[in-house]
Amino acid sequence: MKRRVVITGLGVVHSLGNDIETFWNAIKQGKSGIKTITKFDTTDFSTKVGAQIDDFDVTKFMDKKEAKRMDLFTQYAVAASKQAVEMSGIDFASMDPYRAGVIIGSGIGGIETLEDNCRTLFEKGAKRVSPFFVPMMIANMASGQVAIKYGIKGYNACVVTACATANHSIGDAMRVIQNGYADVMITGGAEASITPLSFAGFCSMKAMSENEDPATASRPFDKNRDGFVMGEGAGILVLEEYEHAVKRGANIIAELAGFGATCDAYHITAPDPEGAAGVKCLMLALEDAGVGPEKVDYINAHGTSTPLNDPLETKCIKKVFGEHASKLAVSSTKSMTGHLLGAAGGIEAIITALAIRDSFLPPTINLKEADPECDLDYVPNEGRTKSIEYAISNSLGFGGHNGALVFKKI
């Protein structure tokens, strides 16, 4: 029999808030964290907006000297992990260090560090490249630094599956606990990709919105959507074996009941228009949770605001849920948060868990004129109160990666 896994801690770094309470209140109120980019000159870029973080004070979470040896994505991960651990109330010093682990993913890793050191190499020569360049850049360093901070010596890994990264990280962490290899896991995703090179690449692909109005640029399921809006930050969860959490009197937020993962095996960036693997992913997640489709009340959709994703995801939901699809609430919180790439599933798992805890459906803002192919209840523009027994967070990524998590009210 599989061991039950519950969520006991949450932490977030985002333009909408660098703590859970501020972030969640903004989501409930339908606020947008998207703004005009000021981190670099966007004159030559077709995209001008993003969910840029302006108020992150790293000294609240670590020493300045320590921070200088971390890329921004790792700083975000460590900061969000600190919040999550404090919420959970876990004292890792009193635990067997081999019974805890970390899986924090990043889609891109330390791209700002890469850009900075490439510039140094070409302008000043090889001897001026930082000795910290490699350990700052590599994507697994978020997991490594969090483990170092808490003395966690159990299973430690980094998932890199583009925009499905955080869902896969959380799902894998759940299985580590279910299978008895750990009692506690710190998991999620972190990304700091609002940089010139990253933006240039996505602009060249014509993947991002060219709408210069930050308030309306991200509009999932809307007829006039024209691409995703990039975000940055981290979403981290503390997962714990149920009995372990109960024994120490932990405050349990929700149960993580199921995980499904598949691959389209179709195209490097475009989703399979038939959605076969996306459908299978959702079905596997439900099967893993031991729950029928008719029991699900809410889906936090991948909902990227791109021409291809939104109708395809709608089609997948209809195929899996049949007649029940019309009774489901489906929202894309990327309308408010932007798309955090490898960290997207982390903050969306947090939103989904809190939606269950507070019996609240977060909205899809900017939905003014629905695409005819997108005809579900997307909780348009305003959130609403509803008891939620089961909810799903869905993610898709370049390379054809699909990941779905099933959450349950505890």
Buried (B, 14 or more C-beta within 10 A) or exposed (E): EEBBBBBBBBBBBBBBBBBBEEBBEBBBBBBBBBBEBEBEEBEEBBBBBBBBBEEBEBEEBBEEEBBEBBBBBBBBBBBBBBBBBEBBBBEBEEBEBEBBBBBBBBBBBBBBBBBBBEEBBEEEEEEEBBEBBBBBBBBBBBBBBBBEBBEBBBBBBBBBBBBBBBBBBBBBBBBBBBEEBBBBBBBBBBBBBBBBBBBBBBBEEEBBBBBEEBEBBBBBBBEEBBBBBBBBBBBBBBBBBBEBBEEBEBEBBBBBBBBBBBBBEBEEEBBBEBBBBBBBBBBBBBEBBEBEBEBBBBBBBBBBBBEEBBBBBBBBBBBBBEEBBEEBBBBBBBBBBBBBBBBBBBBBBBBBBBBBBEEBBBBBBBBEEBBEEBBBBBBBEEBEEEEBEBBBBBBBBBBBBBBBBBBBBB
